[in-house]
Structure formats: C-alpha cells, structure tokens
Amino acid sequence: MRRTRPRSHSRPHPGSRTASPFSLAVLGLGTFLLVLAPMLAWYVAPRAQRTPTDTDVTTVFTGPGSYFDTAEVAVKDGQRLTVTRHVLGDVRDSERSGRAVWDVSTTIDSPQTLALKDPRRSLRWTVERWVTDRRTNAPVHCCGERPTPFQGEAYLKFPFDVQKRTYSWWDSTLGSTVPLRFAGVVRVQGHQGYRFTGSVRPTEVGSRQVPGRLVGRARQGQVQAEEWYANSGIELVADRRTGRIINARISPRLTLRAPGGSRDKVVLLRGEGLEFTEKTQRGQVALARDDNDRLELVGVTAPLSALATGVVLAAAGMGLVVRGRPPAGRS
C-alpha cells in the first residue's frame, strides 16, 4: 500500500497573536495619509498656482475727465469717462499651447458713446491678445499675440506670491514697461492687498493726420501731428497670493502737438483718477478670495488634515497590530 504523509498545516505558535485585517487597514490608511500630506504641500500646491485659461471678466473704471469732440471740433471738459475692459480666455489655444491666451478688448467712452453700446463708436477702442506663462506670468511670444512683442512682469495681473518690490508693468498705450514701486498694504472692500504706484512722463507714442489749425499750423491744410501720452498716476492693488488686481486707478492723458513742437495743442483724452467701480472692486475681491480658498485648501488645509489624521490612524493601527488578536479558541 502507498503510504501517505500527513498534511502539515501552518499554525500559529500556541499563545501567539495575529494582526487583524482591520488593524492593518487602519495602519495602511494612516501611512498613506502621511505620504499624501507632503505631496500635497510640495508637489500639488505649487502646480495649482496656474493662471486660468477660461477667464471671462469685465472690469470698469470711471471718473472725471475731458475728451476731444470731433463733431463739435472742441474739447469737452468736466465729463464722466468710462473705461471698460473685457478679458476672455481662448481655452482651445491655451490647451494647445500650454500657455494662458487671453483676448482683451478695451473701450473708453463718454456718456454719449457709452449709451450706444457699440465699441466702434467709442472714443477709443483697442483689441489685444496677450500670451503668458501660466506659472511665472512671463510673456510668451506665440499664438498670434498683439502687440508684438510685449514685455514685463505684470499685465492684467501680477505673478503669484507678490513681493514687496518694484515690478515692470506693461502699458499698452506707451508700448513699453513702467516701473511700479511697492507703496504699502491697503484694504479694498475689506480684502488686504499690496499697493503699487508709478507714472509715465510725456512721451511721443505715434502720429496722426489732422487739420493744421488744430495744432497751430493754420496755414497748412493737413499736418502729421505728434501724439503724446502721459499718465500722472498709476495705482494698482494686487492680491498677495494670486496676483489678481483688486483695484486700479489711472490718470491717462493723450494730446497732440505740432510736428517738432514742444507744447500740447489739443487734448484728445484726459482722465483724472479713473478708478475701478465699487461693483468691479467687489467682483475682483470675490474672485481673489475664491482663488485664495482653493490654494489654501490644496496647500495648507488638506496637507495639515492629512498629516494630523495620518498620525492618529498610523498610531492607532500600530497599536492594534502590536496588541493583535488572541488565537482562535482563546478569549
């Protein structure tokens, strides 16, 4: 007869304890959370600081000023000017290029042209296309940008984690950058921001053909008058963490001079402290707070919660594993 060996069964040593599946699960979850916490803080959070591609925001400046009325061929003083800027993200081109591609439409209106609701009838209308690096906010020269090329560090927003230093701000009318110096901490609609100020000295920015009599050349039919631009007061308030501009105040001045002249002859446009409306301020502050809450969640709240919960669960799981459970048949 064939002799068969008795089957050997692996059995725990009498009196030994084994870890329960529950204790191992608790220990495993705690360990996972301990690993997740630094990943959220050091890997996920920095990558969450990205300029949005799907932005659709309208900001409005208002204030007193003057403008040249072409119908009356005269400067109209004591008027209320409105600057409306609409920023629309081009999501398709942004996803394709990996950049933030924004189309920007800016109109300057008098009460009369504002009522027409037609940018072509505005005192001034510009259309631009800005492309920036989503992380650094640095200009990127691609994707049909206009103007070409633009420069600087700050445009419609500042970089993330704004510092108390001087930034180069791109002024589209000037066609160059303007240094904006840190000027203190202020509150806008209850929200704290960093204030930056600067100015633009009178600078020739172009020319246009006008009747000679407008610029003191009555004997000449048409002249190529020089267009000069200045801005006596630029003030931007940026949210510290996101760089979003929560208030802005500008005092632009566009004038005409005779060719080679040294004095302004005609005021085309003058704004005296054009500032974000309260509605725009509240809207920008609300967006800044939402952005801050998301970054706070990913960079602070979630990592700390994961760390604290992970420590508790890992300690509890380790305790359960060490204590184990008694062998079968023992109480």
Secondary structure, 3 states (H helix, E strand, C coil): CCCCCCCCCCCCCCCCCECCHHHHHHHHHHHHHHHHHHHHHHHHHHHHCCCCCCCEEEEEEEEEEEEEECCCCEEEEEEEEEEEEEEEECHHHHHHHCCEEEEEEEEEECHHHHHHCCHHHCCEEEEEEEEECCCCCCECCCCCCECCCCCCCECCECCCCCCCCCEEEEECCCCEEEEEEEEEEEEECCEEEEEEEEEEEEEEEEEEEEEHHHHCCCCCCEEEEEEEEEEEEEEEEECCCCCEEEEEEECEEEEEECCCCCCCCEEEEEECCEEECHHHHHHHHHHHHHHHHHHHHHHHHHHHHHHHHHHHHHHHHHHHHHHCECCCCCC
